[in-house]
Amino acid sequence: MPGLLQTESYARTLIENRYPPLDEETVEQRIIARMERQTILTGRKPPTGLSFVLYEAVLRSPLVDAEQLCRLLDVSCLRNVALQVLPYERAVPAALMGPMVLLETRAHERFAFAEGPFASELPADPGVVNRVSERLSVIRTEALSPAESARFIKGMVDRQ
């Protein structure tokens, strides 16, 4: 679940259960920082355009409760956010290679961010950015539309 979409309780669970454990002060600082970063969703003029594709497995995690699903529905209603769900039956190998983030600055510089358990990368190499962009295009093509995704998430909320 991307940090920009997390509820405080979801973020707390993730951050508190790291290994090696973090001290309480660090836990609180990281939760506050994660929640403050969420102002990017609504706090900028002009608004920042954001697009998310969530694999169905993420939504079915035991950590994802009704509050987290409702948070996704709320965010999906924002005009600057496109949120899509990639259902199990539409999963393509490109979607199972792990999370990725494409970033573009106001100066049109493009970066591809990949986070791993031990290190993170933010390459600007056009070849790398292009491969990540192509991978994302394949995934978005297979994912439900934003409207279908909202209905899918709403159905999950209704079943809880």
C-alpha positions as CSV (number, residue, x, y, z in Angstrom):
1,M,0.0,0.0,0.0
2,P,1.7,3.3,-1.0
3,G,2.4,5.6,1.9
4,L,0.3,8.4,0.4
5,L,-2.8,6.1,0.6
6,Q,-2.2,4.7,4.1
7,T,-4.4,5.4,7.1
8,E,-2.5,6.2,10.3
9,S,-3.4,2.8,11.8
10,Y,-2.1,0.9,8.7
11,A,1.1,3.0,8.7
12,R,1.6,2.4,12.5
13,T,1.2,-1.3,12.1
14,L,3.9,-1.4,9.4
15,I,6.3,0.9,11.1
16,E,5.9,-0.6,14.6
17,N,6.6,-4.1,13.3
18,R,9.9,-3.5,11.6
19,Y,12.9,-5.7,12.4
20,P,15.1,-4.7,13.9
21,P,12.6,-2.8,16.1
22,L,12.6,0.9,16.2
23,D,12.4,3.0,19.3
24,E,9.1,4.7,20.2
25,E,10.3,8.1,19.3
26,T,11.5,7.0,15.8
27,V,8.2,5.2,15.3
28,E,6.2,8.4,16.1
29,Q,8.4,10.5,13.9
30,R,8.0,8.2,10.9
31,I,4.2,8.0,11.3
32,I,4.0,11.8,11.5
33,A,6.2,12.3,8.5
34,R,4.2,9.8,6.5
35,M,0.9,11.5,7.3
36,E,2.4,14.9,6.5
37,R,3.5,13.7,3.1
38,Q,-0.1,13.0,2.3
39,T,-0.7,16.7,1.9
40,I,0.6,16.2,-1.7
41,L,-2.9,14.8,-2.4
42,T,-4.8,18.0,-1.8
43,G,-2.4,20.7,-0.6
44,R,-0.7,21.9,-3.8
45,K,-1.8,24.4,-6.4
46,P,-1.9,23.4,-9.1
47,P,-2.7,19.9,-7.8
48,T,-0.2,17.2,-8.4
49,G,-1.4,14.5,-10.7
50,L,-1.1,11.1,-9.2
51,S,-1.9,7.6,-10.5
52,F,-1.9,4.4,-8.5
53,V,-2.4,0.8,-9.5
54,L,-2.9,-1.6,-6.6
55,Y,-2.8,-5.3,-7.0
56,E,-5.8,-7.1,-5.5
57,A,-3.5,-9.1,-3.2
58,V,-2.7,-5.8,-1.4
59,L,-6.4,-5.1,-0.8
60,R,-6.9,-8.6,0.6
61,S,-4.1,-8.4,3.1
62,P,-5.1,-8.9,6.7
63,L,-3.7,-5.4,7.4
64,V,-6.3,-3.8,5.1
65,D,-9.5,-3.1,7.1
66,A,-12.7,-1.2,6.3
67,E,-11.1,2.1,7.3
68,Q,-8.2,1.6,4.9
69,L,-10.6,0.6,2.1
70,C,-12.7,3.7,2.8
71,R,-9.5,5.8,2.6
72,L,-8.9,4.4,-0.8
73,L,-12.4,5.3,-1.9
74,D,-12.0,8.8,-0.6
75,V,-8.7,9.4,-2.4
76,S,-10.1,7.9,-5.6
77,C,-12.7,10.7,-5.7
78,L,-10.1,13.4,-5.9
79,R,-9.9,15.0,-9.3
80,N,-6.1,14.8,-9.4
81,V,-5.9,11.1,-8.5
82,A,-6.4,8.0,-10.7
83,L,-6.7,4.8,-8.7
84,Q,-6.9,1.4,-10.4
85,V,-7.1,-2.1,-9.1
86,L,-5.3,-5.0,-10.9
87,P,-7.5,-8.1,-10.2
88,Y,-5.9,-11.5,-9.6
89,E,-7.3,-12.8,-12.9
90,R,-5.7,-10.0,-14.9
91,A,-2.2,-10.1,-13.3
92,V,0.6,-10.1,-15.8
93,P,4.2,-11.0,-15.0
94,A,5.2,-7.4,-15.2
95,A,2.9,-6.6,-12.3
96,L,4.5,-9.3,-10.1
97,M,8.0,-7.9,-10.2
98,G,7.5,-5.6,-7.2
99,P,6.5,-2.0,-6.6
100,M,7.6,0.9,-8.7
101,V,7.1,4.7,-8.9
102,L,7.5,6.9,-11.9
103,L,8.1,10.6,-11.1
104,E,8.2,13.6,-13.3
105,T,9.3,17.0,-12.1
106,R,7.8,20.3,-13.2
107,A,10.9,20.7,-15.4
108,H,9.9,17.4,-17.1
109,E,12.7,15.4,-15.6
110,R,11.7,11.7,-15.2
111,F,12.8,9.3,-12.6
112,A,12.0,5.7,-11.8
113,F,12.0,4.8,-8.1
114,A,12.4,1.2,-6.9
115,E,12.4,0.4,-3.2
116,G,13.8,-2.9,-1.9
117,P,14.2,-4.3,1.6
118,F,17.8,-3.1,1.9
119,A,18.2,-0.3,-0.6
120,S,16.3,2.1,-2.8
121,E,17.2,3.5,-6.2
122,L,16.1,6.7,-8.0
123,P,17.6,6.4,-11.5
124,A,17.1,9.1,-14.1
125,D,18.7,7.0,-16.9
126,P,16.3,7.3,-19.8
127,G,16.7,3.6,-20.6
128,V,15.7,2.6,-17.1
129,V,12.8,5.1,-17.0
130,N,11.6,3.9,-20.3
131,R,11.5,0.3,-19.3
132,V,9.6,1.1,-16.1
133,S,7.2,3.3,-18.0
134,E,6.6,0.4,-20.5
135,R,6.0,-2.0,-17.6
136,L,3.5,0.4,-16.0
137,S,1.7,0.8,-19.3
138,V,1.2,-3.0,-19.6
139,I,-0.1,-3.1,-16.0
140,R,-2.5,-0.1,-16.4
141,T,-3.9,-1.7,-19.6
142,E,-4.9,-4.9,-17.7
143,A,-6.1,-3.0,-14.5
144,L,-9.7,-2.1,-14.0
145,S,-10.7,1.5,-14.9
146,P,-10.8,4.0,-12.1
147,A,-14.7,3.8,-12.0
148,E,-14.6,-0.1,-12.0
149,S,-11.9,0.0,-9.3
150,A,-14.0,2.2,-7.1
151,R,-16.9,-0.3,-7.4
152,F,-14.5,-3.2,-6.7
153,I,-13.3,-1.5,-3.5
154,K,-16.8,-0.5,-2.5
155,G,-17.9,-4.1,-2.9
156,M,-15.1,-5.2,-0.5
157,V,-16.2,-2.6,2.0
158,D,-19.8,-3.8,1.8
159,R,-18.8,-7.4,2.4
160,Q,-16.9,-6.5,5.6
